[in-house]
């Protein structure tokens, strides 16, 4: 086999190997991007749920203490709407956490201060 044939064969194998590597790297980068997006959405939803929980507590306090309501239930003024919003957020968080795990994410990546472990 001539030198030019050997060189051509080598370059074709190198090109094919590089192409395969780049395809795999691109797929991994897309997975990491998706996991990052899901992680940010999950943390944002958790923060929103925490804010709604605080509002719920303030509404309960207002009804009990400031308005002197003897009984408060899930259908009390201002309570039912917040509970429905919290339930919807909990479902959305659960769906996104499942998608995060399917993409290869770990629960530990969603806990703590928001920084990767």
C-alpha positions as CSV (number, residue, x, y, z in Angstrom):
1,X,0.0,0.0,0.0
2,X,1.4,3.4,-1.0
3,X,2.1,6.1,1.5
4,X,-0.8,8.2,0.2
5,X,-3.2,5.3,0.6
6,X,-2.0,4.8,4.1
7,X,-2.4,8.4,4.9
8,X,-5.9,8.6,3.4
9,X,-7.0,5.5,5.3
10,X,-5.6,7.0,8.6
11,X,-7.3,10.3,8.0
12,X,-10.6,8.6,7.2
13,X,-10.4,6.5,10.4
14,X,-9.5,9.6,12.4
15,X,-12.3,11.6,10.9
16,X,-14.8,8.8,11.6
17,X,-13.6,8.5,15.2
18,X,-13.7,12.3,15.7
19,X,-17.2,12.5,14.2
20,X,-18.4,9.7,16.6
21,X,-16.8,11.5,19.5
22,X,-18.3,14.8,18.6
23,X,-21.8,13.2,18.3
24,X,-21.5,11.6,21.7
25,X,-20.1,14.8,23.2
26,X,-23.0,16.8,21.7
27,X,-25.6,14.4,23.0
28,X,-24.0,14.6,26.5
29,X,-23.9,18.4,26.4
30,X,-27.6,18.5,25.4
31,X,-28.4,16.2,28.4
32,X,-26.5,18.4,30.8
33,X,-28.2,21.5,29.4
34,X,-31.6,19.8,29.9
35,X,-30.7,18.8,33.5
36,X,-29.5,22.4,34.2
37,X,-32.8,23.8,32.9
38,X,-34.9,21.3,34.9
39,X,-32.8,22.0,38.0
40,X,-33.4,25.8,37.7
41,X,-37.1,25.3,37.2
42,X,-37.4,22.9,40.2
43,X,-35.6,25.4,42.5
44,X,-37.7,28.3,41.2
45,X,-40.9,26.2,41.8
46,X,-39.7,25.3,45.3
47,X,-39.1,29.0,46.1
48,X,-42.6,29.8,44.8
49,X,-44.1,27.1,46.9
50,X,-42.3,28.5,50.0
51,X,-43.6,32.0,49.2
52,X,-47.2,30.6,48.9
53,X,-46.8,28.7,52.2
54,X,-45.8,32.0,53.9
55,X,-48.9,33.7,52.4
56,X,-51.0,30.8,53.6
57,X,-49.7,31.2,57.1
58,X,-50.3,35.0,57.0
59,X,-53.9,34.4,55.8
60,X,-54.5,31.9,58.6
61,X,-53.1,34.3,61.2
62,X,-55.3,37.1,59.8
63,X,-58.4,35.0,59.9
64,X,-57.7,33.6,63.4
65,X,-56.2,36.5,65.2
66,X,-57.2,39.7,63.4
67,X,-60.7,38.7,62.2
68,X,-61.5,36.4,65.2
69,X,-62.7,33.5,63.0
70,X,-63.5,30.6,65.3
71,X,-62.8,27.9,62.7
72,X,-60.7,27.8,59.6
73,X,-60.9,25.2,56.9
74,X,-59.6,24.5,53.4
75,X,-62.7,26.4,52.0
76,X,-62.1,29.5,54.2
77,X,-61.7,32.9,52.4
78,X,-58.3,33.1,50.8
79,X,-57.2,29.6,51.9
80,X,-58.7,27.4,49.2
81,X,-57.1,29.3,46.3
82,X,-53.6,29.1,48.0
83,X,-54.0,25.4,48.7
84,X,-55.0,24.7,45.1
85,X,-52.0,26.7,43.9
86,X,-49.7,24.8,46.2
87,X,-51.1,21.4,45.0
88,X,-50.5,22.4,41.4
89,X,-46.9,23.5,42.1
90,X,-46.3,20.2,44.0
91,X,-47.4,18.2,41.0
92,X,-45.3,20.3,38.7
93,X,-42.2,19.9,41.0
94,X,-42.8,16.1,41.1
95,X,-43.0,15.9,37.3
96,X,-39.8,17.9,36.8
97,X,-37.9,16.0,39.5
98,X,-38.9,12.7,37.7
99,X,-37.6,14.1,34.4
100,X,-34.4,15.3,36.1
101,X,-33.8,11.8,37.5
102,X,-34.5,10.2,34.1
103,X,-31.9,12.5,32.5
104,X,-29.4,11.2,35.0
105,X,-29.7,13.8,37.8
106,X,-29.4,12.9,41.5
107,X,-31.7,14.1,44.3
108,X,-28.6,15.5,46.1
109,X,-28.1,17.9,43.2
110,X,-31.5,19.5,44.1
111,X,-30.9,19.9,47.8
112,X,-28.9,22.4,49.8
113,X,-27.7,25.7,48.7
114,X,-28.4,25.2,44.9
115,X,-24.7,24.5,44.1
116,X,-23.6,21.2,42.6
117,X,-22.4,18.8,45.2
